[in-house]
Amino acid sequence: MESDIAQRVASHPRYRELVSKRTAFGWWLALAGMIAYYGFILLVAFNKPLLASKLGSGVTTVGMPLGVAVIVFTIIITWIYVRRANTEFDALTEQIVKGALK
């Protein structure tokens, strides 16, 4: 019985749509996160004087806000994925389940 339902879900056209949309979106967000993270690491490795330059007359350097920006960017792209998953992807999943149980 379970394999029959699994087979119906796997052959459902909306399931294939869900998998392709979710995979493509996940890869784009992963790529954006990797560019931000590895870009920051490359700056640390190859341009230390830029990151060590002070902002104003205080003790804060350019590297501190850039590091915080990488963390905030990661939080933002996670929020974007969760928001899309809770709307579009969940709606597609519901349609697939209803179609498979018929």
C-alpha positions, 0 to 999 in steps of 0.5 A: 500500500505504501509503495503504491502511494509513493509511486503515485506521488513520484509520478505526479506532475506537480511532484516533479514541478515541486522538486525542480523548483525547490532544487533550483531555488535552493541552489541559487540561494546556496550560491549567493551564500557561498559568494558572500562567505567566500568573498569575505574569506578571500578578502581576509586572505588577500586584502588584510589592509582594507579590512584593517582600516578604521572607520572614523576615529573609533576602534571599529575596522571595515572588517567588522561590519562586513563580517556582520553583513555576511551573517545578516545576509545568511539570515535573510536568505534563510528567511527568504527560503522559509517564506517561499517554502511555507507558501508556494512549496507547501501549497504544491505539497498539499496538491500532491498529497490530495492527488495521490490519495484519490 
